[in-house]
């Protein structure tokens, strides 16, 4: 039987991405404060949403120590400032998200939409950051897989119908 530990654990911090939560978890481990990262697999499911927050939890007995450590970490580290997003980055990110989601749901439809977004990005001539360019490459990789697979299926179907 699995023991329900949710009543014994207390959330000491929430983050929007799992990397930040794991950094805090490592700091806590350095101080011998046991902790767990929860809900990390739900973060980023809905792009641009805060619905997927990642939580760092500690035992009730360690809450005060963990909060003191968190306060010390915040004092000694510079605030996180993401690189400024360029105009095309959001469109590139949406194209990559649709392409990766299209591997599992509605393959042809989502990949056609992703290709449309990439075409629109190029047609509008929007500037991309290095991260945005990586998102474009990722989207094209996924789209190529599906489009080549669809072409192969179509060719096989045509060959089998001619026999």
Backbone bond lengths (Angstrom), bond angles and torsions (degrees), N, CA, C in turn:
res aa  C-N    CA-C-N  psi(-1)  N-CA   C-N-CA  omega(-1)  CA-C   N-CA-C  phi
1 X - - - 1.442 - - 1.526 109.64 -
2 X 1.333 117.02 135.86 1.457 122.34 -179.47 1.521 108.89 -84.38
3 X 1.325 115.04 130.60 1.464 120.65 -179.09 1.526 109.36 -81.61
4 X 1.327 117.41 134.64 1.453 122.35 178.13 1.521 108.35 -82.15
5 X 1.354 116.20 108.36 1.463 120.64 -178.38 1.516 112.22 -98.40
6 X 1.337 118.43 1.78 1.460 120.62 -175.65 1.526 112.21 -63.83
7 X 1.344 118.37 -26.52 1.459 120.90 -179.70 1.523 111.13 -78.90
8 X 1.338 117.02 -23.94 1.450 121.20 -177.50 1.527 112.30 -90.50
9 X 1.313 118.20 -20.18 1.456 122.12 -176.43 1.526 110.19 -98.38
10 X 1.346 115.43 144.53 1.457 121.59 -178.73 1.529 107.95 -124.63
11 X 1.318 116.49 135.72 1.458 121.11 177.72 1.524 109.40 -76.16
12 X 1.331 116.43 123.76 1.465 120.67 178.77 1.518 112.39 -104.78
13 X 1.338 117.27 -18.70 1.464 120.38 178.84 1.519 109.73 -158.29
14 X 1.324 115.47 149.61 1.465 121.39 173.16 1.518 108.26 -126.37
15 X 1.323 115.10 145.21 1.461 121.78 -178.68 1.518 109.12 -133.92
16 X 1.328 115.59 162.96 1.463 119.28 177.89 1.517 112.22 -92.04
17 X 1.335 117.29 -9.99 1.463 118.33 174.58 1.523 110.18 -140.76
18 X 1.308 114.67 155.44 1.461 121.28 -173.59 1.528 112.55 -69.59
19 X 1.316 118.45 -29.32 1.465 120.75 -178.26 1.527 110.69 -61.44
20 X 1.316 117.04 -44.98 1.463 120.20 179.85 1.532 110.55 -63.26
21 X 1.329 116.19 -40.47 1.468 120.26 179.69 1.523 111.03 -63.55
22 X 1.325 117.02 -40.34 1.465 119.91 -179.55 1.530 111.81 -70.98
23 X 1.321 117.40 -29.08 1.468 119.66 174.74 1.526 109.61 -63.11
24 X 1.340 116.14 -46.17 1.467 119.34 177.43 1.528 110.63 -63.52
25 X 1.320 116.94 -40.54 1.467 120.58 178.86 1.534 110.58 -59.06
26 X 1.336 117.14 -39.26 1.470 120.77 177.87 1.519 111.34 -67.60
27 X 1.330 117.49 -40.31 1.469 120.11 176.63 1.532 110.45 -61.52
28 X 1.321 115.97 -41.57 1.470 119.76 178.41 1.528 110.84 -64.12
29 X 1.315 116.72 -40.62 1.472 120.45 179.26 1.529 110.75 -63.99
30 X 1.339 116.40 -36.58 1.469 119.57 177.16 1.530 111.70 -60.99
31 X 1.309 116.75 -30.18 1.464 122.32 179.58 1.535 112.01 -94.19
32 X 1.337 117.27 11.28 1.464 123.96 -178.33 1.535 112.39 58.32
33 X 1.325 115.92 38.86 1.473 121.44 174.81 1.523 106.48 -108.64
34 X 1.334 118.21 109.64 1.466 120.31 -179.99 1.528 110.54 -65.26
35 X 1.320 115.53 137.28 1.466 119.92 -179.69 1.522 109.55 -148.37
36 X 1.325 114.86 164.46 1.465 120.72 175.60 1.523 108.38 -135.36
37 X 1.318 115.07 150.42 1.463 122.06 174.85 1.521 105.99 -104.87
38 X 1.334 116.00 125.47 1.466 120.25 -178.38 1.520 110.85 -118.24
39 X 1.297 114.65 156.64 1.470 124.09 174.99 1.518 113.66 62.29
40 X 1.349 116.76 23.42 1.458 118.75 -178.66 1.523 112.34 -71.58
41 X 1.317 117.08 -24.08 1.457 119.21 -177.93 1.519 112.63 -79.37
42 X 1.316 117.49 -11.47 1.454 120.93 178.53 1.522 111.80 -94.27
43 X 1.330 117.39 -14.15 1.460 119.26 -179.13 1.524 109.13 -70.76
44 X 1.284 115.94 136.65 1.458 121.19 177.83 1.506 115.11 82.28
45 X 1.326 119.31 3.63 1.464 120.02 177.66 1.518 111.16 -66.22
46 X 1.310 115.86 -39.38 1.456 120.86 178.61 1.523 106.69 -111.39
47 X 1.336 118.18 105.30 1.458 120.33 -175.53 1.525 111.83 -57.58
48 X 1.323 116.27 135.53 1.449 121.56 177.87 1.513 114.16 78.62
49 X 1.325 117.54 3.36 1.457 121.36 -178.43 1.519 109.98 -102.24
50 X 1.328 116.06 149.06 1.458 120.15 174.68 1.523 110.46 -97.35
51 X 1.327 116.39 10.61 1.455 119.91 -179.52 1.522 111.37 -64.01
52 X 1.312 117.67 -29.46 1.451 120.88 -178.54 1.509 112.27 -98.78
53 X 1.317 118.02 71.95 1.455 119.95 177.36 1.519 109.67 -88.86
54 X 1.326 115.34 146.13 1.458 122.48 -179.57 1.528 107.26 -101.34
55 X 1.330 116.57 132.77 1.458 121.16 -176.38 1.523 110.73 -111.86
56 X 1.333 114.80 143.09 1.464 121.31 172.00 1.520 105.78 -109.77
57 X 1.333 115.21 124.01 1.459 120.40 -177.23 1.518 110.64 -121.08
58 X 1.344 114.39 146.44 1.466 121.49 176.01 1.526 108.06 -130.35
59 X 1.313 114.96 166.44 1.461 119.49 177.51 1.525 109.48 -67.15
60 X 1.320 115.69 151.89 1.465 121.85 -178.28 1.533 111.40 -52.65
61 X 1.323 117.21 -37.73 1.467 121.13 -177.60 1.527 112.75 -68.40
62 X 1.326 118.11 -20.72 1.467 122.05 -175.82 1.522 114.14 -106.00
63 X 1.317 117.65 8.17 1.466 120.71 -174.44 1.526 111.85 -61.02
64 X 1.315 117.44 -47.40 1.470 120.18 -176.44 1.524 111.18 -63.88
65 X 1.338 117.87 -43.25 1.463 121.21 178.40 1.528 110.95 -62.20
66 X 1.332 115.93 -41.97 1.466 120.45 -179.49 1.526 111.13 -65.03
67 X 1.307 117.43 -41.37 1.469 120.22 179.40 1.526 111.38 -67.41
68 X 1.322 117.48 -35.84 1.461 120.47 176.51 1.531 110.40 -65.53
69 X 1.329 116.43 -42.00 1.459 120.28 177.45 1.524 110.75 -63.25
70 X 1.320 116.43 -43.12 1.465 120.79 178.55 1.522 110.63 -60.06
71 X 1.327 117.50 -41.88 1.466 121.23 178.38 1.527 110.99 -63.80
72 X 1.353 117.30 -41.06 1.464 120.67 177.99 1.522 111.17 -64.30
73 X 1.326 116.31 -41.20 1.467 120.43 179.95 1.527 110.70 -63.95
74 X 1.325 117.08 -40.69 1.461 120.56 -179.74 1.524 111.44 -67.56
75 X 1.323 117.97 -32.58 1.467 121.31 179.36 1.525 111.86 -70.55
76 X 1.340 116.85 -37.84 1.452 120.69 -172.77 1.522 114.56 -94.17
77 X 1.294 117.72 -5.09 1.461 118.40 179.94 1.522 109.27 -113.86
78 X 1.322 115.98 142.00 1.460 118.27 177.66 1.521 109.62 -67.86
79 X 1.313 117.36 150.26 1.466 118.96 179.15 1.522 110.44 -62.67
80 X 1.302 114.98 144.48 1.459 120.92 179.77 1.519 108.99 -72.76
81 X 1.324 115.60 122.87 1.454 120.68 177.34 1.518 107.78 -123.50
82 X 1.327 117.14 109.11 1.458 118.42 179.46 1.524 110.66 -67.15
83 X 1.306 115.19 154.23 1.461 119.78 177.35 1.520 109.04 -61.18
84 X 1.310 117.14 143.81 1.466 118.53 -179.03 1.525 110.51 -62.50
85 X 1.299 115.46 135.03 1.462 120.92 -179.70 1.524 108.75 -80.33
86 X 1.294 115.72 137.00 1.459 121.08 177.05 1.525 108.50 -91.27
87 X 1.339 117.60 164.39 1.470 120.53 -173.16 1.530 115.22 -54.29
88 X 1.329 118.59 -35.80 1.458 120.01 -176.36 1.519 114.73 -86.78
89 X 1.322 117.91 -8.56 1.459 120.73 -174.72 1.527 112.99 -61.98
90 X 1.302 116.85 -40.48 1.471 119.60 -178.66 1.525 111.04 -65.85
91 X 1.321 116.72 -41.82 1.461 120.64 178.89 1.533 110.53 -67.00
92 X 1.327 117.13 -39.53 1.468 121.21 177.96 1.522 110.45 -64.45
93 X 1.321 116.58 -41.10 1.461 120.64 179.18 1.527 110.55 -64.74
94 X 1.331 117.12 -41.35 1.469 120.01 178.54 1.534 110.65 -64.69
95 X 1.327 117.06 -39.60 1.473 120.55 178.74 1.528 110.09 -63.31
96 X 1.327 117.32 -42.85 1.470 120.58 179.07 1.524 111.00 -66.36
97 X 1.322 117.54 -39.84 1.470 120.38 178.47 1.516 111.22 -64.05
98 X 1.331 117.17 -42.81 1.467 120.13 179.58 1.528 110.72 -66.40
99 X 1.329 116.85 -37.76 1.467 120.06 179.89 1.526 110.92 -67.00
100 X 1.329 117.35 -42.89 1.465 118.64 -179.67 1.528 110.85 -71.26
101 X 1.313 118.04 -37.48 1.460 120.83 176.48 1.529 110.40 -66.44
102 X 1.326 115.95 -33.45 1.459 121.06 179.59 1.513 114.18 -66.57
103 X 1.322 117.61 -15.50 1.460 119.34 175.80 1.528 110.86 -67.72
104 X 1.336 116.80 -22.90 1.462 121.42 -175.99 1.526 113.62 -115.32
105 X 1.310 117.25 -33.44 1.468 121.29 -176.70 1.525 110.06 -123.78
106 X 1.296 117.97 132.81 1.465 124.04 175.95 1.523 112.65 43.72
107 X 1.329 117.28 61.04 1.466 120.15 -171.15 1.523 115.26 -50.96
108 X 1.300 118.42 -53.98 1.458 118.58 -174.29 1.527 111.51 -69.42
109 X 1.319 117.17 -41.79 1.461 120.76 -177.80 1.519 113.01 -63.52
110 X 1.320 117.32 -48.67 1.463 119.62 -178.69 1.524 111.95 -69.70
111 X 1.327 117.25 -31.15 1.458 118.85 178.17 1.517 111.52 -74.60
112 X 1.313 117.07 -33.96 1.467 118.90 173.35 1.528 110.08 -64.58
113 X 1.325 116.72 -41.14 1.468 120.43 177.47 1.527 110.47 -63.99
114 X 1.321 117.31 -42.11 1.460 121.22 177.70 1.525 110.72 -61.45
115 X 1.333 116.87 -43.63 1.467 120.53 178.29 1.522 110.66 -63.60
116 X 1.327 117.36 -38.42 1.465 121.39 176.30 1.535 110.26 -61.04
117 X 1.347 116.77 -44.60 1.465 119.95 179.24 1.523 111.30 -62.56
118 X 1.330 117.07 -40.07 1.457 120.54 178.80 1.525 110.96 -67.34
119 X 1.333 117.11 -40.02 1.462 120.87 176.14 1.528 109.98 -62.14
120 X 1.328 116.01 -43.44 1.466 121.31 179.66 1.537 110.86 -63.13
121 X 1.305 115.98 -39.01 1.461 121.28 178.10 1.525 110.21 -60.70
122 X 1.317 115.70 -43.93 1.469 120.11 179.45 1.523 111.35 -70.73
123 X 1.326 116.81 -41.50 1.462 121.31 -177.94 1.525 111.00 -63.93
124 X 1.324 116.78 -40.36 1.459 120.51 179.48 1.528 112.49 -76.10
125 X 1.333 117.09 -17.18 1.451 121.77 178.45 1.517 113.48 66.95
126 X 1.337 116.73 35.69 1.458 120.69 -177.92 1.527 110.80 -74.71
127 X 1.316 115.62 143.25 1.450 121.98 -179.11 1.539 110.12 -77.12
128 X 1.333 116.00 143.90 1.466 122.01 -178.61 1.521 111.28 -122.44
129 X 1.324 116.02 143.77 1.458 121.54 172.14 1.531 107.46 -81.22
130 X 1.328 118.84 171.60 1.471 119.72 175.94 1.532 112.24 -56.94
131 X 1.333 117.52 -38.19 1.459 120.11 177.37 1.528 110.49 -65.73
132 X 1.317 117.15 -39.42 1.463 121.43 177.83 1.521 111.55 -63.37
133 X 1.339 116.54 -41.17 1.475 119.73 177.42 1.524 110.97 -64.13
134 X 1.342 117.09 -36.96 1.466 120.26 177.18 1.528 110.54 -65.32
135 X 1.321 117.24 -38.69 1.472 121.14 177.66 1.530 110.59 -63.30
136 X 1.334 116.99 -39.04 1.469 120.85 178.10 1.525 109.79 -63.76
137 X 1.341 116.82 -45.85 1.479 119.84 178.29 1.522 111.21 -60.95
138 X 1.323 117.06 -40.91 1.471 121.47 179.14 1.531 110.46 -62.37
139 X 1.327 116.25 -45.09 1.468 120.04 -179.61 1.528 110.33 -62.53
140 X 1.336 117.75 -44.52 1.463 119.59 -179.95 1.519 111.94 -64.95
141 X 1.341 117.03 -36.30 1.471 118.79 177.38 1.521 111.15 -59.85
142 X 1.329 116.30 -49.53 1.467 120.27 -179.87 1.524 111.24 -64.57
143 X 1.329 117.14 -42.23 1.460 120.32 -179.89 1.519 110.99 -62.53
144 X 1.331 116.52 -41.61 1.468 120.11 179.34 1.525 111.42 -59.15
145 X 1.322 116.80 -42.15 1.465 120.58 -179.82 1.528 110.09 -58.47
146 X 1.319 116.74 -49.26 1.466 120.57 -177.21 1.522 111.36 -69.31
147 X 1.337 117.95 -43.68 1.465 120.34 -178.41 1.515 111.49 -65.59
148 X 1.331 117.91 -39.68 1.468 120.12 177.06 1.527 110.81 -67.63
149 X 1.331 116.63 -38.96 1.462 119.98 176.51 1.518 111.94 -63.24
150 X 1.330 117.04 -42.23 1.469 120.85 178.69 1.522 110.66 -65.60
151 X 1.339 117.09 -39.47 1.468 120.45 177.96 1.519 110.63 -64.69
152 X 1.319 116.97 -40.58 1.458 120.94 179.33 1.533 110.82 -63.66
153 X 1.321 116.58 -43.75 1.469 120.34 177.93 1.526 110.29 -62.15
154 X 1.313 117.77 -41.55 1.462 122.08 179.50 1.523 110.89 -64.34
155 X 1.323 117.76 -43.00 1.462 121.23 179.09 1.522 110.59 -63.99
156 X 1.323 117.44 -44.26 1.469 120.65 178.95 1.523 110.24 -62.71
157 X 1.322 116.99 -41.13 1.476 120.18 179.35 1.517 111.13 -63.53
158 X 1.321 117.46 -40.41 1.471 120.85 179.73 1.527 109.89 -66.86
159 X 1.324 117.53 -43.14 1.472 121.15 179.75 1.523 110.65 -63.54
160 X 1.322 117.81 -42.15 1.461 120.63 -179.30 1.527 111.78 -68.90
161 X 1.314 118.20 -30.97 1.469 121.04 178.40 1.521 111.74 -75.34
162 X 1.319 120.16 -23.89 1.454 123.02 -179.84 1.508 112.14 -79.68
163 X 1.298 118.32 -14.93 1.471 120.92 -177.40 1.480 111.28 -84.36
